[in-house]
Amino acid sequence: MERFAWRARVLPGMVDEYVRRHKEIWPEMTEVLRRAGIANYTIWRSGVDLFGYYECRNVEEAARVQAESPVVDRWNEYMKDVMVMELDPDTGAQTLLEQVFLHE
């Protein structure tokens, strides 16, 4: 399994709405994540700062599946009024953070 981590920020006053939308995540969105081979997807929040982490068979494949999905496009549009996330211009997916330490 490969690992992928990203960061983003919730817009001022939108934390409760961000959390609500994730509690009601669309079934078609979780299906895209499954098709992309994504597992153990977790998002943490500290104030307005977000940190996301997931594991997948192949990071490039997971990014491709997400970038090609109209469901992901709709989700990103739906979320843009509550958060700011830097996207990789080549893949359309979250910008990959560099892993600098791992203890297993």
C-alpha positions in Angstrom: 0.0 0.0 0.0 1.1 3.5 -0.7 0.2 6.5 1.5 -1.1 9.9 0.5 -1.5 13.0 2.7 -3.0 16.4 2.0 -3.8 19.6 3.8 -6.5 22.2 3.4 -8.3 25.0 5.3 -11.9 25.4 6.3 -13.2 28.9 5.5 -14.1 31.2 8.5 -17.4 30.2 10.1 -17.8 27.1 8.0 -16.4 24.3 10.4 -19.8 23.0 11.4 -21.0 22.9 7.7 -17.8 21.2 6.7 -18.3 18.5 9.3 -22.0 18.1 8.4 -21.3 17.6 4.7 -18.8 14.8 5.5 -21.3 13.1 7.9 -23.6 13.1 4.8 -21.0 12.1 2.2 -22.6 11.0 -1.0 -22.6 7.2 -1.6 -21.4 7.8 -5.2 -18.4 9.7 -3.8 -17.4 6.8 -1.5 -17.8 4.5 -4.6 -15.3 6.6 -6.5 -12.9 6.3 -3.6 -13.4 2.5 -3.5 -12.8 2.3 -7.3 -9.6 4.4 -6.9 -8.4 1.8 -4.4 -8.5 4.2 -1.5 -8.7 2.8 2.1 -8.3 4.1 5.6 -9.2 7.6 4.4 -9.2 9.9 7.5 -9.4 13.7 7.9 -8.3 15.5 11.0 -9.1 19.1 12.0 -7.2 21.5 14.2 -9.2 24.8 14.3 -9.6 25.6 10.6 -6.6 23.5 9.4 -7.4 20.1 7.8 -5.1 17.1 7.4 -6.2 14.2 5.3 -4.6 10.8 4.9 -5.4 7.7 3.0 -3.8 4.5 1.8 -4.1 3.1 -1.8 -2.7 0.5 -4.1 -1.1 3.2 -6.3 -1.1 7.0 -5.7 -0.9 7.8 -9.4 -3.9 5.5 -10.2 -5.9 6.9 -7.3 -5.2 10.5 -8.5 -6.2 9.5 -12.1 -9.5 7.9 -11.1 -10.4 10.9 -9.0 -9.4 13.4 -11.7 -11.5 11.6 -14.3 -14.6 11.4 -12.1 -17.5 13.8 -12.6 -18.6 12.9 -9.1 -15.4 14.3 -7.7 -15.8 17.4 -9.8 -19.3 17.9 -8.3 -18.0 17.2 -4.8 -15.2 19.8 -5.2 -17.8 22.3 -6.5 -20.1 21.5 -3.5 -17.2 22.0 -1.0 -15.6 25.1 -2.4 -17.8 27.5 -0.4 -16.6 25.8 2.9 -12.9 25.1 2.3 -9.8 25.9 0.4 -7.6 23.1 -1.0 -4.6 23.4 -3.2 -5.0 21.0 -6.2 -2.3 19.7 -8.4 -2.7 21.3 -11.8 -1.5 18.2 -13.6 -3.7 15.6 -11.8 -6.6 17.7 -10.5 -6.1 15.9 -7.1 -4.9 17.2 -3.8 -1.3 18.2 -3.8 0.8 15.4 -2.3 2.7 16.2 0.9 6.3 14.9 1.1 6.7 12.0 3.6 9.7 12.6 5.8 9.3 10.0 8.5 7.6 6.6 8.9 7.6 4.3 11.9 5.9 0.9 11.4 
